[in-house]
Amino acid sequence: MPPTHAFTPAERAYLAAQPLARLATTGPDGGPQVRPVGFVVNEDDTIDIGGPALSRSQKYRNAQARPEVSLVIDDMAPADDPVAAGWGRGVEIRGRAEVLTLDAPPMAPDFFSAEVIRIHPRRIISWHLEPDDGRARARNVDRFSR
């Protein structure tokens, strides 16, 4: 049986083409914190978020203390896009964060530290990436929910 992936081929292609996302965490006072972040999608469909001196950041401490997070990657489709010309499109990934130190940064090795926030997707919502009826596609990702 072939392996199943959390992301559709269209979502994976879109994510690979995007350089920037916004990570939402919950701060110590219970309020939201949203920050722009660099990211990569791993072969196992987890997402690594990096940054310079990441372990000293509030987003890292938030993810460590309250690991339920959301990551949004979106943009405006170009005017010649065959699916959603001129419309907003994107992917939201809700999941559980894990803080790790890798042997090397997964991106920008001359600038980013080896610490990452790794997101294990639990719910994926995408819009205007594939022909559809105008509604977002939402689904749970059971293999990461355990």
SULZI-V920969 format. One record per backbone hydrogen bond with DSSP energy under -1.0 kcal/mol. NH is the residue of the N-H (numbers start at 1). CO is the residue of the C=O. E is the energy in kcal/mol with one decimal. If there is no record, write none. Layout:
<<NH CO E> <NH CO E>>
//
This chain:
<<12 8 -2.7> <13 9 -2.3> <14 10 -2.2> <15 11 -2.9> <16 12 -2.3> <17 13 -1.1> <18 15 -1.1> <21 37 -2.4> <22 72 -2.3> <23 35 -2.9> <24 70 -3.5> <25 33 -2.7> <27 31 -3.5> <30 27 -2.1> <33 25 -2.4> <35 23 -2.1> <37 21 -2.6> <40 48 -2.0> <42 46 -3.0> <45 42 -2.1> <47 119 -1.9> <48 40 -2.5> <49 117 -2.2> <50 38 -1.4> <54 51 -1.0> <56 53 -1.9> <57 54 -2.2> <61 57 -1.9> <62 58 -3.1> <63 59 -2.5> <64 60 -2.2> <65 61 -2.1> <66 62 -3.3> <69 95 -2.6> <70 24 -1.8> <71 93 -2.5> <72 22 -2.5> <73 91 -2.6> <75 89 -2.1> <77 87 -3.4> <81 78 -2.0> <87 84 -2.7> <89 75 -2.4> <90 127 -2.0> <91 73 -2.7> <92 125 -3.3> <93 71 -2.9> <94 123 -2.8> <95 69 -2.2> <96 120 -1.9> <97 67 -3.1> <98 118 -1.9> <100 116 -2.4> <102 114 -2.8> <111 108 -2.2> <112 108 -3.5> <113 51 -2.3> <116 100 -2.7> <117 49 -1.8> <118 98 -3.5> <119 47 -3.0> <120 96 -2.6> <122 94 -3.2> <123 94 -2.2> <124 139 -2.7> <125 92 -2.6> <126 137 -2.7> <127 90 -2.2> <137 126 -3.3> <139 124 -1.9> <141 122 -3.0> <144 141 -1.1> <145 142 -1.4>>
//
